[in-house]
């Protein structure tokens, strides 16, 4: 993955202006919509079960997020995922909270096994829980028991099992399709200080997924989101940092990517 690869997918999104259908939690709807807009794509945040299929059919990519789950949202997510699968529309599933909730773990597991998202996204604990049914943690933040090495193993094996892409977000973002493995080292701990940045990364990946394969889209999203966090971190307050993050997302250019991008690709057989 090179700076040219990242810039190419960003350029294609801005030229195409694809529609990205997002079903996410109300906590981060605005942030996700603005993230899609910052990428040059068009967001639609439709989650009513009676319109989910119709809206999804018109989209170039679908982003699904199971945080703050409700009965209606669970129905809509399944309807949209089924529609996307039937229509050949790529989609990303963010498995928020599956390491701390039996309901979410069971729901996400059945959705994944039946419909196989193009990209599955989660933090280290969520990806470990996806792979190991006995793994549990507290809350929606990653736990120290989900080590970097353990998460690599979980991500690679899960990607190999389903033949898709896994994005494990953390201090070092991990992207793998079971054959290739990439570590993205951009970012700042300050991204964890405000609500919704993980969801924003998923929305950005969905925008890129509309114009690229799952591996490239996930890697580009990790890189761009991480760099934008670094560009914004000089602002001390949470509000200033949040505003600066969106400024960075809308203004980042090829020069910034070339200067800041830090990725490492590994041969899986050597891990």
QUIVENNOR-V581175 format. One record per residue. N is the residue number from 1. RES is the residue in one letter. NEAR is the number of other ideal C-beta (glycine too) atoms within 10 Angstrom. D_CENTER is the distance of its C-alpha to the mean C-alpha in whole Angstrom. Layout:
# QUIVENNOR-V581175
N/RES/NEAR/D_CENTER
N/RES/NEAR/D_CENTER
This chain:
# QUIVENNOR-V581175
1/X/20/17
2/X/11/19
3/X/17/19
4/X/11/21
5/X/16/18
6/X/25/16
7/X/17/18
8/X/15/19
9/X/24/16
10/X/22/16
11/X/13/19
12/X/15/19
13/X/26/16
14/X/14/19
15/X/10/22
16/X/14/21
17/X/12/19
18/X/22/17
19/X/17/17
20/X/28/13
21/X/28/14
22/X/28/12
23/X/27/13
24/X/29/12
25/X/21/14
26/X/12/17
27/X/14/16
28/X/23/13
29/X/19/14
30/X/11/16
31/X/20/13
32/X/28/11
33/X/19/14
34/X/18/15
35/X/34/12
36/X/28/12
37/X/17/16
38/X/22/16
39/X/30/14
40/X/18/17
41/X/25/16
42/X/17/17
43/X/23/15
44/X/15/17
45/X/18/16
46/X/17/18
47/X/23/18
48/X/13/22
49/X/16/23
50/X/9/26
51/X/13/24
52/X/25/20
53/X/16/22
54/X/11/23
55/X/21/20
56/X/27/18
57/X/14/21
58/X/12/21
59/X/27/17
60/X/20/16
61/X/30/12
62/X/29/11
63/X/30/8
64/X/28/9
65/X/27/9
66/X/26/12
67/X/19/13
68/X/14/16
69/X/18/17
70/X/11/20
71/X/8/23
72/X/12/22
73/X/22/18
74/X/17/18
75/X/15/21
76/X/23/19
77/X/25/16
78/X/18/18
79/X/21/20
80/X/28/17
81/X/24/16
82/X/16/19
83/X/20/20
84/X/23/17
85/X/17/18
86/X/12/22
87/X/13/21
88/X/6/19
89/X/21/16
90/X/22/13
91/X/26/10
92/X/29/7
93/X/25/8
94/X/30/6
95/X/26/9
96/X/26/10
97/X/25/14
98/X/27/15
99/X/29/17
100/X/18/19
101/X/17/20
102/X/9/22
103/X/12/21
104/X/21/17
105/X/21/18
106/X/11/20
107/X/18/18
108/X/27/15
109/X/15/17
110/X/11/19
111/X/21/17
112/X/19/15
113/X/10/19
114/X/11/20
115/X/15/17
116/X/16/15
117/X/25/12
118/X/23/11
119/X/29/8
120/X/27/7
121/X/31/5
122/X/33/7
123/X/27/10
124/X/29/13
125/X/29/15
126/X/33/12
127/X/32/12
128/X/27/16
129/X/28/17
130/X/26/15
131/X/19/18
132/X/16/20
133/X/9/22
134/X/5/24
135/X/20/21
136/X/17/21
137/X/21/20
138/X/9/21
139/X/10/19
140/X/19/15
141/X/15/15
142/X/23/15
143/X/18/19
144/X/8/21
145/X/13/22
146/X/24/18
147/X/13/20
148/X/14/18
149/X/9/20
150/X/17/20
151/X/25/16
152/X/22/17
153/X/16/19
154/X/25/17
155/X/27/14
156/X/21/17
157/X/16/19
158/X/23/16
159/X/27/15
160/X/15/19
161/X/15/19
162/X/17/17
163/X/10/17
164/X/21/13
165/X/29/11
166/X/32/9
167/X/30/7
168/X/29/9
169/X/29/8
170/X/19/12
171/X/11/15
172/X/21/14
173/X/26/11
174/X/23/11
175/X/32/10
176/X/27/13
177/X/22/14
178/X/19/17
179/X/13/19
180/X/17/18
181/X/23/16
182/X/22/15
183/X/19/15
184/X/27/13
185/X/14/16
186/X/20/15
187/X/25/15
188/X/17/17
189/X/9/17
190/X/19/18
191/X/22/14
192/X/15/15
193/X/13/18
194/X/14/17
195/X/14/15
196/X/21/11
197/X/22/10
198/X/24/7
199/X/24/7
200/X/27/7
201/X/26/5
202/X/30/3
203/X/35/6
204/X/30/7
205/X/31/5
206/X/36/7
207/X/34/10
208/X/30/10
209/X/30/10
210/X/24/13
211/X/25/15
212/X/23/14
213/X/16/13
214/X/24/10
215/X/24/11
216/X/20/12
217/X/28/9
218/X/35/7
219/X/29/10
220/X/31/11
221/X/32/7
222/X/30/8
223/X/27/12
224/X/30/12
225/X/28/10
226/X/24/12
227/X/24/15
228/X/30/15
229/X/23/15
230/X/17/18
231/X/19/20
232/X/21/20
233/X/18/21
234/X/10/25
235/X/16/25
236/X/9/26
237/X/10/25
238/X/12/22
239/X/10/23
240/X/12/24
241/X/19/21
242/X/19/19
243/X/13/21
244/X/18/21
245/X/27/17
246/X/17/17
247/X/15/20
248/X/20/18
249/X/22/15
250/X/14/18
251/X/11/21
252/X/19/19
253/X/10/21
254/X/13/22
255/X/10/24
256/X/17/21
257/X/21/19
258/X/13/22
259/X/10/23
260/X/17/20
261/X/20/18
262/X/14/18
263/X/22/17
264/X/11/19
265/X/11/19
266/X/13/21
267/X/9/23
268/X/15/22
269/X/7/25
270/X/6/26
271/X/11/24
